[in-house]
């Protein structure tokens, strides 16, 4: 469990470091949310 939190923190820091502006961070977070939403729709349609 601790490893998963560490990995999540690591990837979050890397993602935010890649953003040059606050707007860029917002777009990245929005894109991640869209990807999660799409994936959850795919999983739900399988049932």
N, CA, C and O atoms as a Maestro MAE file, in Angstrom:
{
 s_m_m2io_version
 :::
 2.0.0
}

f_m_ct {
 s_m_title
 :::
 protein
 m_atom[188] {
  # First column is atom index #
  i_m_mmod_type
  r_m_x_coord
  r_m_y_coord
  r_m_z_coord
  i_m_residue_number
  s_m_chain_name
  s_m_pdb_residue_name
  s_m_pdb_atom_name
  i_m_atomic_number
  :::
  1 25 0.837 -1.182 0.000 1 A "UNK " " N  " 7
  2 3 0.000 0.000 0.000 1 A "UNK " " CA " 6
  3 2 0.882 1.246 0.000 1 A "UNK " " C  " 6
  4 15 0.610 2.217 -0.707 1 A "UNK " " O  " 8
  5 25 1.916 1.201 0.785 2 A "UNK " " N  " 7
  6 3 2.801 2.357 0.887 2 A "UNK " " CA " 6
  7 2 3.507 2.628 -0.443 2 A "UNK " " C  " 6
  8 15 3.740 3.780 -0.811 2 A "UNK " " O  " 8
  9 25 3.842 1.558 -1.154 3 A "UNK " " N  " 7
  10 3 4.491 1.683 -2.453 3 A "UNK " " CA " 6
  11 2 3.574 2.361 -3.458 3 A "UNK " " C  " 6
  12 15 4.030 3.183 -4.252 3 A "UNK " " O  " 8
  13 25 2.286 2.028 -3.435 4 A "UNK " " N  " 7
  14 3 1.353 2.637 -4.380 4 A "UNK " " CA " 6
  15 2 1.196 4.135 -4.106 4 A "UNK " " C  " 6
  16 15 1.075 4.926 -5.042 4 A "UNK " " O  " 8
  17 25 1.199 4.519 -2.849 5 A "UNK " " N  " 7
  18 3 1.131 5.946 -2.528 5 A "UNK " " CA " 6
  19 2 2.395 6.670 -2.987 5 A "UNK " " C  " 6
  20 15 2.334 7.792 -3.489 5 A "UNK " " O  " 8
  21 25 3.520 6.022 -2.811 6 A "UNK " " N  " 7
  22 3 4.785 6.621 -3.241 6 A "UNK " " CA " 6
  23 2 4.824 6.781 -4.754 6 A "UNK " " C  " 6
  24 15 5.260 7.813 -5.264 6 A "UNK " " O  " 8
  25 25 4.371 5.766 -5.466 7 A "UNK " " N  " 7
  26 3 4.342 5.853 -6.923 7 A "UNK " " CA " 6
  27 2 3.374 6.925 -7.403 7 A "UNK " " C  " 6
  28 15 3.682 7.663 -8.339 7 A "UNK " " O  " 8
  29 25 2.219 7.016 -6.779 8 A "UNK " " N  " 7
  30 3 1.246 8.038 -7.146 8 A "UNK " " CA " 6
  31 2 1.818 9.431 -6.911 8 A "UNK " " C  " 6
  32 15 1.648 10.323 -7.742 8 A "UNK " " O  " 8
  33 25 2.488 9.615 -5.795 9 A "UNK " " N  " 7
  34 3 3.108 10.906 -5.499 9 A "UNK " " CA " 6
  35 2 4.202 11.217 -6.509 9 A "UNK " " C  " 6
  36 15 4.298 12.346 -6.989 9 A "UNK " " O  " 8
  37 25 5.021 10.233 -6.833 10 A "UNK " " N  " 7
  38 3 6.103 10.421 -7.794 10 A "UNK " " CA " 6
  39 2 5.559 10.853 -9.154 10 A "UNK " " C  " 6
  40 15 6.044 11.819 -9.743 10 A "UNK " " O  " 8
  41 25 4.558 10.141 -9.646 11 A "UNK " " N  " 7
  42 3 4.009 10.473 -10.962 11 A "UNK " " CA " 6
  43 2 3.275 11.813 -10.945 11 A "UNK " " C  " 6
  44 15 3.263 12.521 -11.952 11 A "UNK " " O  " 8
  45 25 2.670 12.163 -9.824 12 A "UNK " " N  " 7
  46 3 2.023 13.472 -9.717 12 A "UNK " " CA " 6
  47 2 3.041 14.600 -9.788 12 A "UNK " " C  " 6
  48 15 2.816 15.613 -10.450 12 A "UNK " " O  " 8
  49 25 4.153 14.417 -9.105 13 A "UNK " " N  " 7
  50 3 5.210 15.431 -9.128 13 A "UNK " " CA " 6
  51 2 5.783 15.563 -10.539 13 A "UNK " " C  " 6
  52 15 6.013 16.675 -11.014 13 A "UNK " " O  " 8
  53 25 6.011 14.446 -11.201 14 A "UNK " " N  " 7
  54 3 6.532 14.468 -12.571 14 A "UNK " " CA " 6
  55 2 5.547 15.171 -13.496 14 A "UNK " " C  " 6
  56 15 5.949 15.979 -14.333 14 A "UNK " " O  " 8
  57 25 4.271 14.869 -13.351 15 A "UNK " " N  " 7
  58 3 3.256 15.486 -14.205 15 A "UNK " " CA " 6
  59 2 3.192 16.993 -13.973 15 A "UNK " " C  " 6
  60 15 3.102 17.767 -14.926 15 A "UNK " " O  " 8
  61 25 3.238 17.402 -12.726 16 A "UNK " " N  " 7
  62 3 3.175 18.834 -12.432 16 A "UNK " " CA " 6
  63 2 4.449 19.554 -12.847 16 A "UNK " " C  " 6
  64 15 4.406 20.725 -13.223 16 A "UNK " " O  " 8
  65 25 5.572 18.869 -12.782 17 A "UNK " " N  " 7
  66 3 6.830 19.484 -13.202 17 A "UNK " " CA " 6
  67 2 6.826 19.736 -14.703 17 A "UNK " " C  " 6
  68 15 7.490 20.657 -15.178 17 A "UNK " " O  " 8
  69 25 6.093 18.937 -15.444 18 A "UNK " " N  " 7
  70 3 6.005 19.105 -16.888 18 A "UNK " " CA " 6
  71 2 5.098 20.261 -17.295 18 A "UNK " " C  " 6
  72 15 5.129 20.687 -18.450 18 A "UNK " " O  " 8
  73 25 4.314 20.761 -16.393 19 A "UNK " " N  " 7
  74 3 3.399 21.863 -16.693 19 A "UNK " " CA " 6
  75 2 4.129 23.190 -16.484 19 A "UNK " " C  " 6
  76 15 4.734 23.418 -15.436 19 A "UNK " " O  " 8
  77 25 4.066 24.046 -17.475 20 A "UNK " " N  " 7
  78 3 4.757 25.323 -17.355 20 A "UNK " " CA " 6
  79 2 3.903 26.385 -16.670 20 A "UNK " " C  " 6
  80 15 4.428 27.351 -16.117 20 A "UNK " " O  " 8
  81 25 2.602 26.205 -16.711 21 A "UNK " " N  " 7
  82 3 1.711 27.198 -16.123 21 A "UNK " " CA " 6
  83 2 0.611 26.512 -15.325 21 A "UNK " " C  " 6
  84 15 0.441 25.295 -15.398 21 A "UNK " " O  " 8
  85 25 -0.120 27.294 -14.575 22 A "UNK " " N  " 7
  86 3 -1.267 26.770 -13.838 22 A "UNK " " CA " 6
  87 2 -2.325 26.297 -14.826 22 A "UNK " " C  " 6
  88 15 -2.991 25.289 -14.587 22 A "UNK " " O  " 8
  89 25 -2.484 27.007 -15.921 23 A "UNK " " N  " 7
  90 3 -3.447 26.606 -16.947 23 A "UNK " " CA " 6
  91 2 -3.058 25.243 -17.514 23 A "UNK " " C  " 6
  92 15 -3.917 24.388 -17.728 23 A "UNK " " O  " 8
  93 25 -1.777 25.044 -17.755 24 A "UNK " " N  " 7
  94 3 -1.301 23.758 -18.254 24 A "UNK " " CA " 6
  95 2 -1.587 22.638 -17.272 24 A "UNK " " C  " 6
  96 15 -1.952 21.533 -17.674 24 A "UNK " " O  " 8
  97 25 -1.425 22.916 -15.993 25 A "UNK " " N  " 7
  98 3 -1.730 21.913 -14.970 25 A "UNK " " CA " 6
  99 2 -3.211 21.581 -14.988 25 A "UNK " " C  " 6
  100 15 -3.592 20.416 -14.874 25 A "UNK " " O  " 8
  101 25 -4.039 22.591 -15.130 26 A "UNK " " N  " 7
  102 3 -5.485 22.368 -15.209 26 A "UNK " " CA " 6
  103 2 -5.863 21.521 -16.406 26 A "UNK " " C  " 6
  104 15 -6.727 20.649 -16.304 26 A "UNK " " O  " 8
  105 25 -5.229 21.766 -17.530 27 A "UNK " " N  " 7
  106 3 -5.504 20.973 -18.727 27 A "UNK " " CA " 6
  107 2 -5.053 19.527 -18.537 27 A "UNK " " C  " 6
  108 15 -5.749 18.599 -18.947 27 A "UNK " " O  " 8
  109 25 -3.899 19.337 -17.920 28 A "UNK " " N  " 7
  110 3 -3.411 17.984 -17.677 28 A "UNK " " CA " 6
  111 2 -4.347 17.222 -16.744 28 A "UNK " " C  " 6
  112 15 -4.642 16.051 -16.982 28 A "UNK " " O  " 8
  113 25 -4.807 17.869 -15.701 29 A "UNK " " N  " 7
  114 3 -5.723 17.234 -14.752 29 A "UNK " " CA " 6
  115 2 -7.053 16.917 -15.443 29 A "UNK " " C  " 6
  116 15 -7.643 15.860 -15.220 29 A "UNK " " O  " 8
  117 25 -7.508 17.837 -16.275 30 A "UNK " " N  " 7
  118 3 -8.743 17.610 -17.017 30 A "UNK " " CA " 6
  119 2 -8.606 16.430 -17.970 30 A "UNK " " C  " 6
  120 15 -9.514 15.605 -18.073 30 A "UNK " " O  " 8
  121 25 -7.484 16.348 -18.660 31 A "UNK " " N  " 7
  122 3 -7.254 15.230 -19.578 31 A "UNK " " CA " 6
  123 2 -7.200 13.904 -18.820 31 A "UNK " " C  " 6
  124 15 -7.726 12.896 -19.290 31 A "UNK " " O  " 8
  125 25 -6.573 13.906 -17.665 32 A "UNK " " N  " 7
  126 3 -6.514 12.690 -16.850 32 A "UNK " " CA " 6
  127 2 -7.918 12.288 -16.402 32 A "UNK " " C  " 6
  128 15 -8.260 11.106 -16.426 32 A "UNK " " O  " 8
  129 25 -8.724 13.252 -15.998 33 A "UNK " " N  " 7
  130 3 -10.104 12.978 -15.599 33 A "UNK " " CA " 6
  131 2 -10.922 12.421 -16.752 33 A "UNK " " C  " 6
  132 15 -11.731 11.512 -16.561 33 A "UNK " " O  " 8
  133 25 -10.717 12.961 -17.944 34 A "UNK " " N  " 7
  134 3 -11.426 12.459 -19.124 34 A "UNK " " CA " 6
  135 2 -11.039 11.015 -19.414 34 A "UNK " " C  " 6
  136 15 -11.895 10.194 -19.744 34 A "UNK " " O  " 8
  137 25 -9.761 10.707 -19.294 35 A "UNK " " N  " 7
  138 3 -9.292 9.345 -19.549 35 A "UNK " " CA " 6
  139 2 -9.885 8.373 -18.534 35 A "UNK " " C  " 6
  140 15 -10.288 7.266 -18.894 35 A "UNK " " O  " 8
  141 25 -9.940 8.781 -17.274 36 A "UNK " " N  " 7
  142 3 -10.522 7.926 -16.232 36 A "UNK " " CA " 6
  143 2 -12.009 7.716 -16.485 36 A "UNK " " C  " 6
  144 15 -12.516 6.606 -16.330 36 A "UNK " " O  " 8
  145 25 -12.703 8.770 -16.871 37 A "UNK " " N  " 7
  146 3 -14.130 8.671 -17.164 37 A "UNK " " CA " 6
  147 2 -14.383 7.721 -18.320 37 A "UNK " " C  " 6
  148 15 -15.274 6.875 -18.247 37 A "UNK " " O  " 8
  149 25 -13.615 7.853 -19.374 38 A "UNK " " N  " 7
  150 3 -13.778 6.983 -20.539 38 A "UNK " " CA " 6
  151 2 -13.505 5.524 -20.172 38 A "UNK " " C  " 6
  152 15 -14.244 4.630 -20.585 38 A "UNK " " O  " 8
  153 25 -12.472 5.291 -19.418 39 A "UNK " " N  " 7
  154 3 -12.143 3.924 -19.004 39 A "UNK " " CA " 6
  155 2 -13.246 3.332 -18.147 39 A "UNK " " C  " 6
  156 15 -13.593 2.161 -18.302 39 A "UNK " " O  " 8
  157 25 -13.800 4.131 -17.240 40 A "UNK " " N  " 7
  158 3 -14.870 3.616 -16.376 40 A "UNK " " CA " 6
  159 2 -16.121 3.312 -17.193 40 A "UNK " " C  " 6
  160 15 -16.837 2.360 -16.882 40 A "UNK " " O  " 8
  161 25 -16.394 4.087 -18.211 41 A "UNK " " N  " 7
  162 3 -17.547 3.803 -19.090 41 A "UNK " " CA " 6
  163 2 -17.339 2.490 -19.828 41 A "UNK " " C  " 6
  164 15 -18.279 1.709 -19.980 41 A "UNK " " O  " 8
  165 25 -16.125 2.241 -20.286 42 A "UNK " " N  " 7
  166 3 -15.825 0.996 -20.981 42 A "UNK " " CA " 6
  167 2 -16.016 -0.207 -20.061 42 A "UNK " " C  " 6
  168 15 -16.579 -1.228 -20.455 42 A "UNK " " O  " 8
  169 25 -15.537 -0.064 -18.832 43 A "UNK " " N  " 7
  170 3 -15.668 -1.166 -17.866 43 A "UNK " " CA " 6
  171 2 -17.136 -1.407 -17.541 43 A "UNK " " C  " 6
  172 15 -17.566 -2.557 -17.457 43 A "UNK " " O  " 8
  173 25 -17.906 -0.348 -17.358 44 A "UNK " " N  " 7
  174 3 -19.318 -0.500 -17.025 44 A "UNK " " CA " 6
  175 2 -20.098 -1.129 -18.165 44 A "UNK " " C  " 6
  176 15 -21.031 -1.898 -17.927 44 A "UNK " " O  " 8
  177 25 -19.729 -0.814 -19.399 45 A "UNK " " N  " 7
  178 3 -20.463 -1.380 -20.548 45 A "UNK " " CA " 6
  179 2 -20.195 -2.867 -20.715 45 A "UNK " " C  " 6
  180 15 -20.967 -3.557 -21.381 45 A "UNK " " O  " 8
  181 25 -19.120 -3.373 -20.128 46 A "UNK " " N  " 7
  182 3 -18.824 -4.799 -20.206 46 A "UNK " " CA " 6
  183 2 -19.761 -5.629 -19.337 46 A "UNK " " C  " 6
  184 15 -19.922 -6.826 -19.575 46 A "UNK " " O  " 8
  185 25 -20.378 -5.014 -18.340 47 A "UNK " " N  " 7
  186 3 -21.259 -5.738 -17.444 47 A "UNK " " CA " 6
  187 2 -22.634 -5.599 -17.917 47 A "UNK " " C  " 6
  188 15 -23.555 -6.137 -17.303 47 A "UNK " " O  " 8
  :::
 }
 m_bond[187] {
  # First column is bond index #
  i_m_from
  i_m_to
  i_m_order
  :::
  1 1 2 1
  2 2 3 1
  3 3 4 2
  4 3 5 1
  5 5 6 1
  6 6 7 1
  7 7 8 2
  8 7 9 1
  9 9 10 1
  10 10 11 1
  11 11 12 2
  12 11 13 1
  13 13 14 1
  14 14 15 1
  15 15 16 2
  16 15 17 1
  17 17 18 1
  18 18 19 1
  19 19 20 2
  20 19 21 1
  21 21 22 1
  22 22 23 1
  23 23 24 2
  24 23 25 1
  25 25 26 1
  26 26 27 1
  27 27 28 2
  28 27 29 1
  29 29 30 1
  30 30 31 1
  31 31 32 2
  32 31 33 1
  33 33 34 1
  34 34 35 1
  35 35 36 2
  36 35 37 1
  37 37 38 1
  38 38 39 1
  39 39 40 2
  40 39 41 1
  41 41 42 1
  42 42 43 1
  43 43 44 2
  44 43 45 1
  45 45 46 1
  46 46 47 1
  47 47 48 2
  48 47 49 1
  49 49 50 1
  50 50 51 1
  51 51 52 2
  52 51 53 1
  53 53 54 1
  54 54 55 1
  55 55 56 2
  56 55 57 1
  57 57 58 1
  58 58 59 1
  59 59 60 2
  60 59 61 1
  61 61 62 1
  62 62 63 1
  63 63 64 2
  64 63 65 1
  65 65 66 1
  66 66 67 1
  67 67 68 2
  68 67 69 1
  69 69 70 1
  70 70 71 1
  71 71 72 2
  72 71 73 1
  73 73 74 1
  74 74 75 1
  75 75 76 2
  76 75 77 1
  77 77 78 1
  78 78 79 1
  79 79 80 2
  80 79 81 1
  81 81 82 1
  82 82 83 1
  83 83 84 2
  84 83 85 1
  85 85 86 1
  86 86 87 1
  87 87 88 2
  88 87 89 1
  89 89 90 1
  90 90 91 1
  91 91 92 2
  92 91 93 1
  93 93 94 1
  94 94 95 1
  95 95 96 2
  96 95 97 1
  97 97 98 1
  98 98 99 1
  99 99 100 2
  100 99 101 1
  101 101 102 1
  102 102 103 1
  103 103 104 2
  104 103 105 1
  105 105 106 1
  106 106 107 1
  107 107 108 2
  108 107 109 1
  109 109 110 1
  110 110 111 1
  111 111 112 2
  112 111 113 1
  113 113 114 1
  114 114 115 1
  115 115 116 2
  116 115 117 1
  117 117 118 1
  118 118 119 1
  119 119 120 2
  120 119 121 1
  121 121 122 1
  122 122 123 1
  123 123 124 2
  124 123 125 1
  125 125 126 1
  126 126 127 1
  127 127 128 2
  128 127 129 1
  129 129 130 1
  130 130 131 1
  131 131 132 2
  132 131 133 1
  133 133 134 1
  134 134 135 1
  135 135 136 2
  136 135 137 1
  137 137 138 1
  138 138 139 1
  139 139 140 2
  140 139 141 1
  141 141 142 1
  142 142 143 1
  143 143 144 2
  144 143 145 1
  145 145 146 1
  146 146 147 1
  147 147 148 2
  148 147 149 1
  149 149 150 1
  150 150 151 1
  151 151 152 2
  152 151 153 1
  153 153 154 1
  154 154 155 1
  155 155 156 2
  156 155 157 1
  157 157 158 1
  158 158 159 1
  159 159 160 2
  160 159 161 1
  161 161 162 1
  162 162 163 1
  163 163 164 2
  164 163 165 1
  165 165 166 1
  166 166 167 1
  167 167 168 2
  168 167 169 1
  169 169 170 1
  170 170 171 1
  171 171 172 2
  172 171 173 1
  173 173 174 1
  174 174 175 1
  175 175 176 2
  176 175 177 1
  177 177 178 1
  178 178 179 1
  179 179 180 2
  180 179 181 1
  181 181 182 1
  182 182 183 1
  183 183 184 2
  184 183 185 1
  185 185 186 1
  186 186 187 1
  187 187 188 2
  :::
 }
}
